[in-house]
Amino acid sequence: MRIGKYEASERGNAAGTAVTFLLIGLGAGALLGLLLAPKAGKQMRKDLRRKFDSARETVDEWTDDAKEFAEEAMERGAEIADEVRERVAPLAKAIRR
């Protein structure tokens, strides 16, 4: 470590990449496990379809939650901006005089 100079760590990016590949590997392994399970083709397709629909619903719920959070954050930001404008307005008038 050098004193007085900031150097970004390259390890943080590698950890994110490792986690991404881990999740991809887990997903691929789960899919292979389902495909190689001793079930009839028709039953397997039904199970895969149910799980796919469930995963899609979960992602849709997460998306809705993220949108709501972003909207609330935008509203709160607008409220804070309005409050700051109201507090600064008298000061701005005093400076103009």
Buried (B, 14 or more C-beta within 10 A) or exposed (E): EEEEEEEEEEEEEEEEEEEEEEEEEEEEEEEEEEEEEEEEEEEBEEEEEEEEEEEEEEEEEEEEEEEEEEEEEEEEEEEEEEEEEEEEEEEEEEEEE
